[in-house]
Amino acid sequence: MTPALRIEGLSKTYDDTGGLLRRAGAGGFQALSGFDLTVDAGAFFGLLGPNGAGKTTLISAVCNLIRVTAGEISVFGEAHDAMSARRLVGLAEQDVNLDRFLDVEETLVYHGGYYGMARGQARRRAREMMDIFDLSGKAGVRAPKLSGGMRRRLLLARALMHEPRLVILDEPTASVDFELRLELWRYIRRLHDEGATILLTTHYLEEAEELCDEIALIRSGRLLARNSADGLRAAYGVRTLADVYVRAMGGERDVSQPA
């Protein structure tokens, strides 16, 4: 079966000097270095790592939001920068980037139109998404007047409007209360049960363990290890995922490679 996501030799170096560093023969900040990753279709895959590990850069590269320095990315066998691949990906960003002048329904309908949905089809899909995410009562409310939890729901609904096969969730439950986190978990599980491939980044270890079938650890732009939560605990010889994380981020050897 064609993988949902294949990343080979991905590198990204940020140059904040407008090219001066390259002309001088120096390097900029390397966010990713020779990064390889394959995510199978239908997987629920988690990415764990500290701030600055390269998770957001990785997601931005997959979604064609940044230019990569080197490497290849494919989505269900399609080059990631092709329109056919971009239609297969839905992204719920970490930052709440909703248009402040659009209400809930307009946000969804316009997003559907961006992906080629006819207006009638987009309106029907928007109503479906509002029903699923309990947003129907807020259909005419603009984003700035929504609560933080409602904005998170709208971000997820927007990401799913065009029915993507690969859904990327960048810290979807950041800064939400416990009850809403459980509610969002229910929505995400339902999405996975319906056949979507999920790529999740999170700082909450219990969230990764609760939701993900497989977890990858990333630090300084490099993949350290990947396995189930149980597999990671066994590989690092510890009892908890928190202990795995502490040891991995503390610089212990890459357990994805032979000792």
N, C-alpha and C positions, 0 to 999 in steps of 0.2 A: 504494500500500500504506500502511496506517495506520502511522505511526511507533511504535516501541516506547516512546519517551519524547518528550514535547513540553513544554517549559518556556517560558513567556511572561511577561516583565515581573516576574520573581521578585525580591522584596526581603525581607530579614529584618533587623530591627533588634532587638538584645538590650537589654533594659532591666533592669538588676540592682537597681533601686531601688524595685521594687514599684509602678511607675506614676508616681513623683514627677517623673521627668524629663519625661514627657509632659505632666503637669499644669503644669509650669513652662515649657513651651514649648521645652524643649531636646531633643536627640536622644541616644539611646544609641549603642552600638557597632553600626555597620552592617556585617554580615557579607556580605550580598549586595545588589546594587543594580541593578535593572532587568535582570536576567539572563535571556537568551534562549538556548535550546539545543534542538536537535532531533536525536535519535539514531534512525537507521533500524532497522527490524526486521532482525535477523540481523547487525547490526554488531558489531565488536569495537572499542570506543571507550575511549580513555584520557584521564584528566584529570591534568595535571601542574601543580603549583604548590607554593609553600613552605607551611610551617605558618602557619595563620592566613589562608590565601588564600580560604577559604570552601568548600573541598571537602567537609568533613564536614557542614557546615550544609546544603549542597546535597543530599547523600545523605539526611540526616535529614528534609529537607522532602519529598523524593520518597517516602520510606517512611512519611510521616505521623507521624513521631516528634516533630516540633515544629510549632507554628503559624507560618505565614508571615505577614509583614506585608502583602504585596501580591503579586499575580500568580496565574497559573494553571498547574497541572501536570496532565498526563494521561498515563496508561500504556495503550498500545494503544487509545487513544480513550476510556478510562474515567477519570473524575475520580479523582485519586490517593487521595482519602480514602474512596472507596467500597470496600466489602468485596471487590467483584469485582476491583478494581484491586490491592488488597493481596495477593490470592491469586496474582497474576501476578508478584510480585516476591519474589526471594530475596536476603537480605542476609547477607554474611559480614563482620562488623564488624572494625575495626582492633584494638579491645581484646578480649581474651579474656574473654568474659562468660558462661562456662559455670556451670551450677548445681553447686556443690561436693558436693551430696548425691545427685546422680544419676550412675549409671554411663553408659557410652557408649550402650548400647542404649536405656536409659530416656530419655536426652536426645533421641534421634532419635524414639522412639515418641511421647513427649509433644509434641514439636514437630509431628509429623504430626497428632496429635489436635487441636492448636490450630487447624490449617487444615482441620478437618472430616473427616479420614481416619478410617474405621472402625478399630478396634483391630487386627483381623486384617490389614487392608491396610497399616496403619502398621508392623506387625511385619515383613511381607514386604518392604516398601520399606526399612526399617531394615537388614535383612540384606543387601539389595542394595547399599546405600550403604556398609556396613561392608566388604563384599567389594571394592568399587571402590577404597576409600580405605585398604585394608590395615589395617582396625581390628577384624576379626573376632576376633583373638586377645586383644583388650582389651575385649570386649563387656561384661564384668561389672566393669570397673575404673572407679572414680569419677574425675572430672575432675582433682582435685588430684594424683592419683598418676600422671597421664599426663605424658610428656615434652612439652617445648614444641612439638616437631614434630607429635606426636600430637594435641595440642590444636588446632593449626592445621588439621590434616586433619578433625578433628571439626567445627570451625566451618564448613568448606566443605561437609561432608556434611550438616550440619543445614540450611544455607541451601538445599540442593538437595532436601531431603526431599519437599516438596510439588510438585516438578516445575515450578518457576517458568519463565516465558518470558523474563523480564528478571532477570539475575543481577548484583548489585552487589557488587563485591569492593573493600573499603576496605583497601588496603595488605596484601594477603593473604600476602605473603612477608616481612613485616617481622620482623627479628630471627631469621630461620632461616638455617641453614647452606646452602652452595652446592648440595650434593647434593639437599637437600630442596626448594630453590627450583626446581631443574630438574624434580623429580618433580611439584611442584605445577603448574608450567607445562604438563606433559604432561596432567594432569587437566583443566586449564582449556581447553587446546586441544581436547581430546576433547569437552568440553561445548559449545564453540562449533561444532565440526564437526557435532554432533547437532542444531543449529538454534537454540540459545539466543542471545539478545542479551546481550553482556557490557559492563558499564560498570566500568572498572578505575581506581582511583586508586593511584598509586605514587610513591615518591621515587627509584626506580631507573630512570634514563633508559634503560639497556640493556633493562630489562624492558618498558618501553613500546614501544620500537622493535622488540623481538623479537616481541611479541604483538599489538600494536594495528594495525588497518588505518588508523585515524584518531586524531589526538591533539589535544586542546584545551589551551591554556595559560590558566591562571586566576591572577589576582593582585588582591588587595584587593577581592574580591567581584565582579570584572568579567572577562568573557571577552576575552582579548587576541587570540587567533588560533586557528584550527583547520584542520588539513590532515593529509595523510600526513606521515611523517617526512621523506621527500624533498621534499614541498611546503613544509614549514616551513623546511628548510635553504635552499631556493631563495628563499623570501620574505625571509628575513633575510640572504641572501647569505653564508652560512657553510658550513663543511664538515661539522660534527658537530652532533648534537642537543644536546650539552652547550653548545656555543656559542650555539645558539638560545635555550636556557634562560637562560643568563647575560645575553644581550642583552635578552630579554623582561622578565626580572625586574629588570633594571637600569633599566627605565623607557623603553626605546625605544618608538617609536610602535606603535600597534595595527595590525598588518599585515592584520587582517581588514577594515579600513576603507580607503577610498581615501586616498592620500597628500595 
